[in-house]
Amino acid sequence: MLDPDLTFTPEQYETWQSFAARLLNGEPLQYVTGRAWFGGLSLVVGPGVLIPRPETEELVEWITSIHSQATNLLDVGTGSGCIAISLARALPQARVTGIEFSAAALHYARINVAEHAPQVALHQADIFQIQLDRYAELDVVVSNPPYVLESDRADMAPQVLEYEPELALFVSDQNPFPYYRAIAERAMHWLHPGGWLYFEAHAKLTQGVAQVLRAQGFGAVSIKIDLNGHHRMVRGQRPIGR
């Protein structure tokens, strides 16, 4: 439409036809093209990894605006690597590590790290099994864990329900906080006194996440609203004397 003189080779036309068929079948655009934009970066994505969301960019910006001198950060459940990569690029002096349970997601994270921030260290790990002494003296721990309630399924787009990994999305309505508790428990050991834990959360669950942090001993707990006016992010500090 922009260039009436533009022509396609038979191979290109076949590719576009294939893309169109996949889109009409409900597959997310990012999976069809194999790329998703996050913080100005083009990241490789595909089946098995969560497509990065704009709200998570705000979480990264919150951290980097406050912790510009941080030197040791951990991203729990790194997925595509979007948070870890963005932190490493914004804080070049820092050592950034990402851990992920899903082998499929870690595959994409490794590709993206190699392309955009090769200094990021990646490890496969289960947050419910990882040892309390695995890390130490961290400045920041951050996580965007699964937090979509099962009851939200009825209101969600089929592109998400049918294609994106359930493991990265859903928690039960009866017990929505297992990831937050496990991460907060370990972060209390991993952070140095005065270090900070940051979470992305469901708009309905931020108060509950804040209570989880307080129950684990974190202080200075606060909730941040995203650009859409929803309660979205929670943070807490390991007390200086603990």
Secondary structure as the mmCIF struct_conf table of DSSP 4:
data_model
#
loop_
_struct_conf.conf_type_id
_struct_conf.id
_struct_conf.beg_label_comp_id
_struct_conf.beg_label_asym_id
_struct_conf.beg_label_seq_id
_struct_conf.end_label_comp_id
_struct_conf.end_label_asym_id
_struct_conf.end_label_seq_id
TURN_TY1_P TURN_TY1_P1 PRO A 4 ASP A 5
HELX_RH_AL_P HELX_RH_AL_P1 PRO A 10 LEU A 24
TURN_TY1_P TURN_TY1_P2 ASN A 25 GLY A 26
HELX_RH_AL_P HELX_RH_AL_P2 LEU A 29 THR A 33
TURN_TY1_P TURN_TY1_P3 GLY A 34 GLY A 34
STRN STRN1 ARG A 35 PHE A 38
TURN_TY1_P TURN_TY1_P4 GLY A 39 GLY A 40
STRN STRN2 LEU A 41 VAL A 44
TURN_TY1_P TURN_TY1_P5 PRO A 47 GLY A 48
BEND BEND1 VAL A 49 VAL A 49
HELX_LH_PP_P HELX_LH_PP_P1 LEU A 50 PRO A 52
HELX_RH_AL_P HELX_RH_AL_P3 PRO A 54 ILE A 66
TURN_TY1_P TURN_TY1_P6 SER A 68 GLN A 69
STRN STRN3 ASN A 72 VAL A 76
BEND BEND2 GLY A 77 GLY A 77
TURN_TY1_P TURN_TY1_P7 GLY A 79 SER A 80
BEND BEND3 GLY A 81 GLY A 81
HELX_RH_AL_P HELX_RH_AL_P4 CYS A 82 ALA A 90
TURN_TY1_P TURN_TY1_P8 PRO A 92 GLN A 93
BEND BEND4 ALA A 94 ALA A 94
STRN STRN4 ARG A 95 GLU A 100
BEND BEND5 PHE A 101 PHE A 101
HELX_RH_AL_P HELX_RH_AL_P5 ALA A 103 HIS A 116
TURN_TY1_P TURN_TY1_P9 PRO A 118 GLN A 119
STRN STRN5 ALA A 121 GLN A 124
TURN_TY1_P TURN_TY1_P10 ILE A 127 GLN A 129
BEND BEND6 ILE A 130 ILE A 130
TURN_TY1_P TURN_TY1_P11 LEU A 132 ASP A 133
BEND BEND7 ARG A 134 ARG A 134
BEND BEND8 GLU A 137 GLU A 137
STRN STRN6 LEU A 138 SER A 143
STRN STRN7 VAL A 148 LEU A 149
HELX_RH_3T_P HELX_RH_3T_P1 GLU A 150 ASP A 155
BEND BEND9 MET A 156 MET A 156
HELX_RH_AL_P HELX_RH_AL_P6 PRO A 158 TYR A 163
BEND BEND10 GLU A 164 GLU A 164
HELX_RH_3T_P HELX_RH_3T_P2 GLU A 166 ALA A 168
TURN_TY1_P TURN_TY1_P12 LEU A 169 LEU A 169
STRN STRN8 PHE A 170 VAL A 171
BEND BEND11 ASP A 173 GLN A 174
HELX_RH_AL_P HELX_RH_AL_P7 PRO A 178 TRP A 190
STRN STRN9 LEU A 191 GLU A 200
TURN_TY1_P TURN_TY1_P13 ALA A 203 LEU A 205
HELX_RH_AL_P HELX_RH_AL_P8 THR A 206 ALA A 215
TURN_TY1_P TURN_TY1_P14 GLN A 216 GLY A 217
STRN STRN10 GLY A 219 ILE A 225
TURN_TY1_P TURN_TY1_P15 LEU A 227 ASN A 228
BEND BEND12 GLY A 229 GLY A 229
STRN STRN11 HIS A 231 GLN A 237
TURN_TY1_P TURN_TY1_P16 ILE A 240 GLY A 241
#
